[in-house]
Amino acid sequence: MGSPATILVVDDEPSVLRYMRTLLEVEDYKVETAASGREALNRLEKEPVPDLVLLDLLMPEMDGLGTLVQLRRIRPGVKVIMLSCVSDPRKVVEAGRHGATDYLTKPFQKSQLDSMLKQYLDPQSALTELGLGHEEAEDLGNDLFFIAASPEMRRIRSQVAQVANVDVPVLLLGESGTGKEILARLIHKLSPRANKTFLKVNCAALPTELLESELFGYEAGAFTGAMRPKPGKFELCDKGTILLDEIGEMPVGMQAKLLHVLQDQQFSRLGSRSVVRVDVRILAATNVDVQQAIATKKLRQDLYYRLNAVSLLLPPLRERREEIPVMLRHFMARFAARYARTPLPLSPRLLEACVKHPWPGNLRELENFVKRFLILGDEALALGELENREDSGTLPAESKPEVTAERPGGLKSLVRSLKDEAEIQAISRALEQTNWNRKKAAVLLNISYKALLYKIRQYGLGE
């Protein structure tokens, strides 16, 4: 048996801290507590790092979300489960955007907490109990798994095994949501650097100045607000692996500095003249058309050649349809364990519809589909969702490579807002026609009563 996992519990209520300590120590976890967000952040500055953090959402001074934002800068890889007595879907989404691993609403059953902890502290064990073998789901940590259930993905898995031991840059290509980060983590796991740090940096998420300080760090006084020196991601990843995600969106000025690091493995912090030398393996990922990006000067050709020592192309889910049943079973098992629910069976009709669906959002879309099906438990609604998406004429992801869900005003954002507006209008009309008899409205809308209640809460509709 290995050493017990360490859990840091963060809550401003002393009684809650005592209760959680008792609850967790009975299960042989090592428990640490913090009575405020600031105290938790101070603890996370030190080694060893806890295996998991249970973080209360509602705290005075620095609340849970504010603490989470700061925590992610200090320890980007640590698992964080948010705890709150407020069951608000908007808070759940916001916590997820800021990097929360999961969300648990108080009061919760001990079985729910146990299931969630097992999912994140011993995920492979949880999956095995639900009938998924290691050959289907290869645990990569951080609640990520690599699945190779098609000839193409088994071929890629074989290539990764060869590439992992050769310390060269790797360029990961493929549509958004195909699993490029998963592939990067698999390379790291199979490499001699496996016991060192793995970090991911989203190159599209930050402007040039912030991205430079994030990658290379800064000295005290380098700019307004820089009160003390801070190492960048390259220093933190020394002897480890860094994934530069969305490399095609990196500002051109930063690409020149990155090229220098690739060539010499050295750089200077902002505000410093001294040179920092590092030994970091660089993986890069992009969903853009590389040749077009080079032609339009968005991607430097010399940087591309330096990164492209080896390239791996992940096919979209619609080109490996034989994996869809395995993925469905895998996600159903994971989420059933996480939410302490009984896995739902997949009827032949639903399975056929899933296999035929083009899945323009790839694994992310499939994952969220399974979550909704498990929570709502309505097969008719799930089938209708797949049929409506096919009828809407959604463009495949490769036809709009530069539009992402995160970009304000993007196509996905527009489609989502129009869909929400249409649902609100349809539900409102049905409720008015039935004089707010929700059961009759559900029949009128051809959805389950449970699904209608969920939509009413989701959109904040009331009499």
N, C-alpha and C positions, 0 to 999 in steps of 0.2 A: 504493500500500500504506500502511496506517496503521501507527502505532507498535506495537511488539511488546507483547503482554500481559505484565503483571507477576504473577508467582506467588510467594507467600510460603510457604516450606517450614518446618514447625515439627517438630523432632525432637531428642531429647536425645542421640542418637548422632552424633558428628562424622563418622563414616564414611558414615552414611546421608545426611547433609547434602551431603557431597562427591559421593556417587554421584548423588543427585537433581539437584544443580546441573549435573553433566556431562550427565545424561540430558535435561534440559530445555533447556539452552543449545544443544545440538545442533539442537533444533527451533526455535531462534531466539526462545525466550521469555526475558524478563528475569527473573532469579531473585534473590530475597532469602531469607535464612535466619534462623531464630531457634532457639536451643538450649533454650528453655524456654517454658512457657505465659506466664509473666510478661513475658519479653522480647518475645514475639509481641504481647501486649496493649499494651505500651509502643509498639511500632512502629505498631500500628493506630490509636493516638491521633493520629498525624501524617498529613499529606497528602504526596503523593497516596496514595490507598487502593489496595492491590493488587487486581487483577482477580479473583484466586482464592487461596484458602488451602488448602494440603495440610497437615492437622493429624494428628499421631500420637496414637493413643488412649492408649497406655501410656507415661506419663512420670512421673518422681518429683515430689514436692511437689505441683504442680498438674497433674492428669492431663488428657487430651484433652477429656473431657466437661466438667470444671470450667472449662477454658479456653474451651470453646465457649459455655457459659452467659454468661461475662463478655464474650466477643467479640460475642455477639448484642446486648448492651446498648450496646456502643460503636459497632458497625457492623452494624446489623440487615440491611442489604442485600447484604453481601459473600457470595460463594459459598464454601462450605467443604466440602471432601471429606475425610472421616475415613480414616486409614490404620491398619490394625491387623493383627497376625499372628494374632489370635484371631477365628475365624469363628463368632461367637455371634449368632444371630438376635435375642436380647434386647438385645444391645449396639447392633445396627443400629437396632432400634425406638427405643431410648432416645436414640440420637444423632439420629434423625429428629425425635423429640419436642422436642429442644432446638434444632432448626433447622439440622441438617446438610443440605447439598444432596444429598450422596451418600456412599457408603461403599465402600472398596476394600480387599480382604484381601491381605496380604502372604503369600508372595511373589506378585507379579503380573507378567503379561507386559507388555512395553513397548507392545504393540498395545492392551491393555486401558486403560492409562493414556492413550495417545494418543487413543483413541476417546472417553474420558470428557472429556478436556480440550477436544477439538473440540466435543463436545456442549454444553459450558457456556461456552466462549469464542467459538465460532462455530457456534451451534446451527442457524442457517438453512442454512449450507453442508452440515452433516451431513444434514439432512433432504432437501435437494435431491438429494444423491447417492443417497438411498434412494427417490427418485421422488415426493416430495411437493413440489408447487409452492407458491410464495408466496401464490397466490390461495386456497389451502386453509388454510395455517397462517401467520398473521400474527405474526411474532416480537415479543414484548413485553419480552424480556430476563428475567433471573432464572428461566430455563427455563420460561417461560409463553408460551402462544400463544393467539391468538383465532382460532376457526374459525367461519365462517359458510357452512354448506352447506344451509341451509333458507331458505325465503322469510321466515319469522319472524325468524331471526337476521340475515339480510341487511337486513331493515327496521330492526332494532335497531342494526346497524352504521351505517346511514345516519343514524339519530337521534343516535348518539354523535358522528359527524362534525360535526353541527350544534351539539350541546350543548358540545362540547369548547372551542370558540372563544368561548363566552359564559361569563364568569367568575362563575357562580352555583353554589350548593350543588346537589348531585344526590343523590337518595335511590335506592338500588339495592335492589330487592325480589326475593324468590324463595326457593325452598327451599334448604336446606343442600346445598352441592356443585354448584350450577348454574353457578357461575363468576362470582360477583359481584366477587371480587377481580380477576379477569381483565378484567372490564368496566371497573373503576376504573382499572387500569393502561392500558387502551386510551384512556380519556378523557384521562389524563395525557399519554400519548404524542402524542396529536393536538392537544394544547393548546399555547398559547404558553409554558407552563411546562415543556415536555418536557425541557429540558436542566437543570432544577433537581431538587431532591430529592423523591422519593416515599416516604412511610412509611405503614405499616399499624399500627394499634393495635387489639388485641382487647379491647373494653370489658367482655367477660364474664369475662376471665381473671384480673382483679386486683380486690382489695377497694378500697373508696373511697379510703383513704389512699394506697395505692400507685399507683392509677390517677391521682390528682391530681398526685403528684410525677412520674409518668411523662409526663403531658401538659404540665405547666406548669413542671417543674423545681423546684429548691430552692436555698437559700443554705446556706453552712456553718453548722452549729449549729441548723438548723431543727428537727431531731429527733435522737434518739440514733443515732449512727453516721454522721451527715452531716458528714464530715470536711472536705469541700471542696464548693464550689458545682457544680451540675450543670444544664445547660440541659435543658429538656423537649422533647418531640417537636414542639411548635408552633414553638419557636425554631429547632430543627434544620431544620424544613420551611419556613422563611421564604422567600418567593417561589416555593415549590413546592406540592405537593399532599399532603394527609393523608387516609387512609381510616380512618374510625372504624367498625370492623367490630363486628357484634352490638350496634348502638346501642340496640336494644330491651332489652338486658340492663344498660345503664349505670345505676348507682345514681341515684335521683331527685335527691339533693343535688348530684351532679356535673352533672346535666343543666342545672341553673340556672346553674352557672358556665360551662358550654359555651355556653349561650344568650347570655351576656354577651360571650364571645369572638366569637360569630357577629355580634353587633350592632355591637361596637366595635373588633374586631380588636386587643384589648389585654387584658392580664392581669398578675398579679403572681406571681412565684415564691413557693413556700412559704418563710416566714420573712423575706420582703422587703416593704417598703412602696412601693418604686419600681415604676413601670409599664413593662412590656415591650410594645412595639408590633410587630406582625407582619403580613405579607401572605401569607396561606395560603388556598388553595382547599380547602374541606372537602367530602369525599364521605362518605356514610354508607351502611351496608348492614345489612340485617336479614332474618331468615327468619321472624320472628313475625308474627302477624296484627296489623297496626298499629292498626286500629280497636278491637280487643279490648284491646290494651295501653293505649290511651288511656282506654278505659272503666274499666279496672281500676286506673288511676292509675300504671301501670308506666312509661308514656311521657308526658311533658308535652305537652299539646296545642300550646302556643306553640312548643316546640322542633320539633315535627313540622312545623308550618306554615313555620317558618324553614328547615328542612332540605329541605322538599319544594318548592323552587322548580321543580325538574324531577324526575320520578320515572321510572325504567326498570324494567320487570318482566321478569325472565328466566324463560322457560318451563322446566318440568322436561324432562328428556331424553325421557320417555315421550310428550311432546307434540311432539317434533321427531325422530321415529324415522328420518326420512330421513338424519339426520346420523350415525346410529350406525355405518354402514359406513365413513364417512369418519373418524370418531373412532377406530375400531378400527385402521384402517390407519395413522393418524397416531401413535397410542400405540405400535403395534407397531414402527414405524420408529424412533421416539425411543428406546425401551428396547433394541431390538436394537443400536443404535449405542452406547448407554451401557454395555451389558454385553458388548459385543464378541461378539454372537451373530448367527446367521443368522435373519432374520425368518421366522416360521412362517406357512404359508398358512392361510387361513380357508376351510374347506369350506362348501359351500352349506347343509349341515345346521346347522353351528355359527353361521353368519351369520344364518340364519333364527331360531335360538333367541335370539340376541343382540338382534335387531330386535324380537322379541315380548316379551322380558323387560321388566318395568316399571322397573327400575333405580331403586329408592327412594332410593339414595345418590347418584344422578345421576352427574356426571363423575368424582367421587372413586371411586365403586364400579366404574365402567367401567375406569378407569385401573388400579386394583388387580387387577381381573380379568385384564386383558391381561398385567400383570407375572407373575401366577401361571401363566398359560398359557404364556408365553414361557419361564419358568424350568423348569417341570415338563414341558412338551412333551407333555401327555397330553390329547387331545381328549375322550376318554370322561369323564375326571375333570371337565373344564371343562363339558361338557354336563350331567353329573350335578349339578354345583354350581348351575347355572342352574335345573334342574328342582326341586332340593331347596328352593331359595329360594322358588320359586313355590308349592310345596306347603305350605311352612311358614306361609303366610298373613301374611307380613311386611306391616305397615301402611305405606301410602305416607307419605312424609315430611311432607306437609302436615297429616296427621291428628294429628301429635305435634310441633308446631312448637317447643315449649319443651324438648324432650328432646334433648340433644346427645351425641355420642360422648365428649366430654371430661368430661361431668358424672358423678361417681361415682354408681353406682346407677341410671344412666339405662337406658332400655329397650334401646338398642343394646348397652350393656355387658352387660346381663343375657342377651340373646339370644346374644351372642358367647360368654359363659362357658358357657352351657348347650350350645351347639354343640360347643365344645372338649371338654367333659366327655363328651358322647355319642361323639365321635370317639375319645377315649382309651379308653373302655370297649369300643367295637366293635373297635378295633385290638388291645387286650389280649386279648379273647376269641379273636380269630382266631389270634393268635400262640400262645396256650395250646393251642388245638385242633389246631394243626399242629406242636406241639412246637418252636416257634420256627423253623420253616422259612419264611423270609420270602417266598420265591417262591410257595409254596403259599398263604400267608396273603394275598398280593396277589390271587391268583386268587379266593380265598374272598370277599374284599372287593370284587371286581370293579373294581380299580384297577391301575395299572401298578406294576411292581416299583420303579421310580424314585420314583414318588409315595409309596409306602409307606415307603421309606427316608427321604424328606424328612419325612414325618409322625412317624416314630420319633425323628428328631433334633429336630424341632420341640417335641415333648412330653417329651423326655428319657426315653423308654422304654428299658429295657435288660433283659437276661436276669437 
